[in-house]
Amino acid sequence: MAKTVEKIREFRAEAKFQRTSPQKAKLVLDMIKGLRVEQALNTVHFSTKRMAPVIEKVLRSAIQNATYVSQEQGLDVDVDNLYVRTAIANEGPRMKRIRPAPMGRAFRYQRRLAHIIVTVAEKKSAASEGATTIEATAAPAAKKAAKKITTKTAAKKTAAKKAPAKKAATKKAAK
């Protein structure tokens, strides 16, 4: 039963302290999650959002990291086979600013910063996917058997809870 498990290599790039809120960056990042690298680059390139050029730069950096690491470590990484595994915008430190207000007062507001992280990984080849699908089909069969057992016990419990409804009917008859 000894299996050779191939570890999926991930390559990431970060852009820290970007002058935008994480919420606005996530709008662009959600468009490229799970896409192949070529399609993600096209999507970001033609996006009208202000953060799109920054995210494109980070995505290109992640691709370059993949090629550099594959050359350094002698790995066989196919750039055409890469996809965007994760695309995250975390909140960075907030800059506190003051805006003049009427009657000599000052209102405070915060400028938000974002840390953008893009991770690319290589899709599994068709040969290794065939081996995992055989294992994956065996696992749901065991889960279905476990679900059947739990649904039978759940059905018995719901039948026992019908007693309070009868008490309400007896109160009406007593009046």
C-alpha positions in Angstrom: 0.0 0.0 0.0 3.0 2.3 -0.3 1.9 5.3 -2.4 4.1 8.0 -3.8 2.3 11.2 -3.1 3.4 14.1 -5.2 3.4 17.4 -3.3 1.8 20.2 -5.3 4.3 23.1 -5.5 2.9 26.5 -4.8 4.6 29.8 -5.8 3.5 33.1 -4.2 4.0 36.8 -4.5 3.0 39.6 -2.2 2.4 43.3 -2.5 2.3 44.9 0.9 1.1 48.3 2.0 -1.0 49.1 -1.1 -3.1 52.2 -0.8 -6.6 50.7 -1.1 -9.1 49.0 1.1 -8.9 45.2 1.1 -12.6 45.2 0.1 -11.8 46.9 -3.2 -8.9 44.7 -3.9 -11.0 41.5 -3.2 -13.4 42.6 -6.0 -10.6 42.0 -8.6 -9.0 39.0 -6.8 -12.3 37.1 -6.8 -12.5 37.4 -10.6 -9.2 35.5 -11.0 -9.4 32.8 -8.3 -9.2 29.3 -9.8 -8.4 30.5 -13.4 -5.5 29.5 -15.5 -2.7 32.0 -15.5 -3.2 33.2 -19.1 -6.9 33.7 -18.6 -6.3 35.5 -15.2 -3.8 37.8 -16.8 -6.3 38.7 -19.6 -9.1 39.2 -17.1 -7.0 41.6 -14.9 -5.5 43.4 -17.9 -8.9 44.4 -19.2 -10.5 45.1 -15.9 -11.5 48.8 -15.2 -10.8 48.7 -11.5 -8.0 50.9 -10.1 -6.3 48.0 -8.4 -6.2 45.8 -11.5 -2.7 46.9 -12.6 -1.2 46.3 -9.2 -2.8 42.8 -9.0 -1.5 42.1 -12.5 2.0 43.0 -11.4 1.7 40.6 -8.4 0.4 37.8 -10.6 3.2 38.2 -13.0 5.6 38.2 -10.1 4.2 34.9 -8.9 4.7 33.4 -12.3 8.3 34.6 -12.4 8.8 33.1 -9.0 7.6 29.8 -10.4 10.0 29.9 -13.3 12.9 31.0 -11.1 12.4 28.3 -8.4 11.9 25.6 -11.0 15.3 26.6 -12.7 17.1 26.8 -9.3 15.8 23.5 -7.9 15.7 21.6 -11.2 12.0 21.1 -11.0 9.9 20.5 -14.1 7.2 23.3 -13.8 5.1 24.0 -16.9 4.1 27.7 -16.9 1.2 27.0 -19.2 -0.2 24.5 -16.6 -0.2 27.0 -13.7 -3.5 28.3 -12.2 -4.3 30.8 -9.5 -4.8 28.8 -6.4 -5.4 31.6 -3.9 -5.8 35.3 -4.2 -6.1 37.1 -0.9 -6.2 40.8 0.2 -5.5 41.1 4.0 -5.9 44.3 5.9 -2.7 46.2 6.6 -2.1 49.0 9.1 -4.5 51.9 9.0 -3.3 55.5 8.6 -5.2 57.9 11.0 -5.9 61.2 9.4 -7.8 64.4 10.5 -10.3 66.4 8.4 -11.2 69.9 9.4 -14.8 70.2 10.6 -17.1 73.2 11.3 -16.5 75.5 14.4 -12.8 74.6 14.8 -13.4 70.9 15.3 -11.6 68.0 13.6 -13.0 64.7 12.4 -10.8 61.6 12.3 -10.9 59.2 9.5 -8.8 56.2 8.5 -7.0 55.4 5.3 -6.9 51.7 4.8 -4.0 49.7 3.4 -4.0 46.2 2.0 -1.5 43.3 1.7 -2.2 41.4 -1.5 -1.1 37.8 -1.8 -1.4 35.7 -4.9 -0.5 32.0 -5.0 -0.1 30.0 -8.2 0.2 26.2 -8.4 0.5 23.6 -11.1 -2.5 21.6 -12.2 -2.2 17.9 -11.7 -1.5 15.9 -14.9 -4.2 13.6 -16.3 -2.3 10.4 -15.2 -2.2 11.4 -11.6 -5.8 12.6 -11.7 -6.9 9.1 -12.7 -5.3 7.6 -9.6 -6.9 10.2 -7.3 -10.4 9.7 -8.8 -10.3 6.0 -8.0 -9.4 6.9 -4.4 -12.1 9.6 -4.4 -14.8 7.3 -5.5 -14.1 4.8 -2.7 -14.3 7.5 0.0 -17.9 8.7 -0.8 -19.2 5.1 -0.7 -18.1 5.0 3.0 -19.6 8.4 3.7 -23.0 7.3 2.2 -23.1 4.3 4.5 -22.4 6.5 7.5 -25.1 9.0 6.4 -27.7 6.2 6.1 -27.0 5.1 9.7 -27.3 8.7 11.0 -30.5 9.4 9.1 -32.2 6.4 10.6 -31.5 7.6 14.2 -32.5 11.1 13.3 -35.9 9.9 12.1 -36.6 8.1 15.4 -35.8 11.2 17.4 -38.2 13.4 15.4 -41.1 11.0 16.1 -40.5 11.2 19.8 -40.9 15.0 19.9 -44.5 15.1 18.8 -45.8 14.7 22.4 -46.0 18.5 23.3 -48.6 19.0 20.5 -51.0 16.7 22.3 -50.8 18.6 25.6 -52.0 21.8 23.8 -55.0 19.9 22.5 -56.0 18.6 26.0 -55.9 22.1 27.5 -58.5 23.3 24.9 -60.8 20.4 25.7 -60.6 21.1 29.5 -62.0 24.7 28.9 
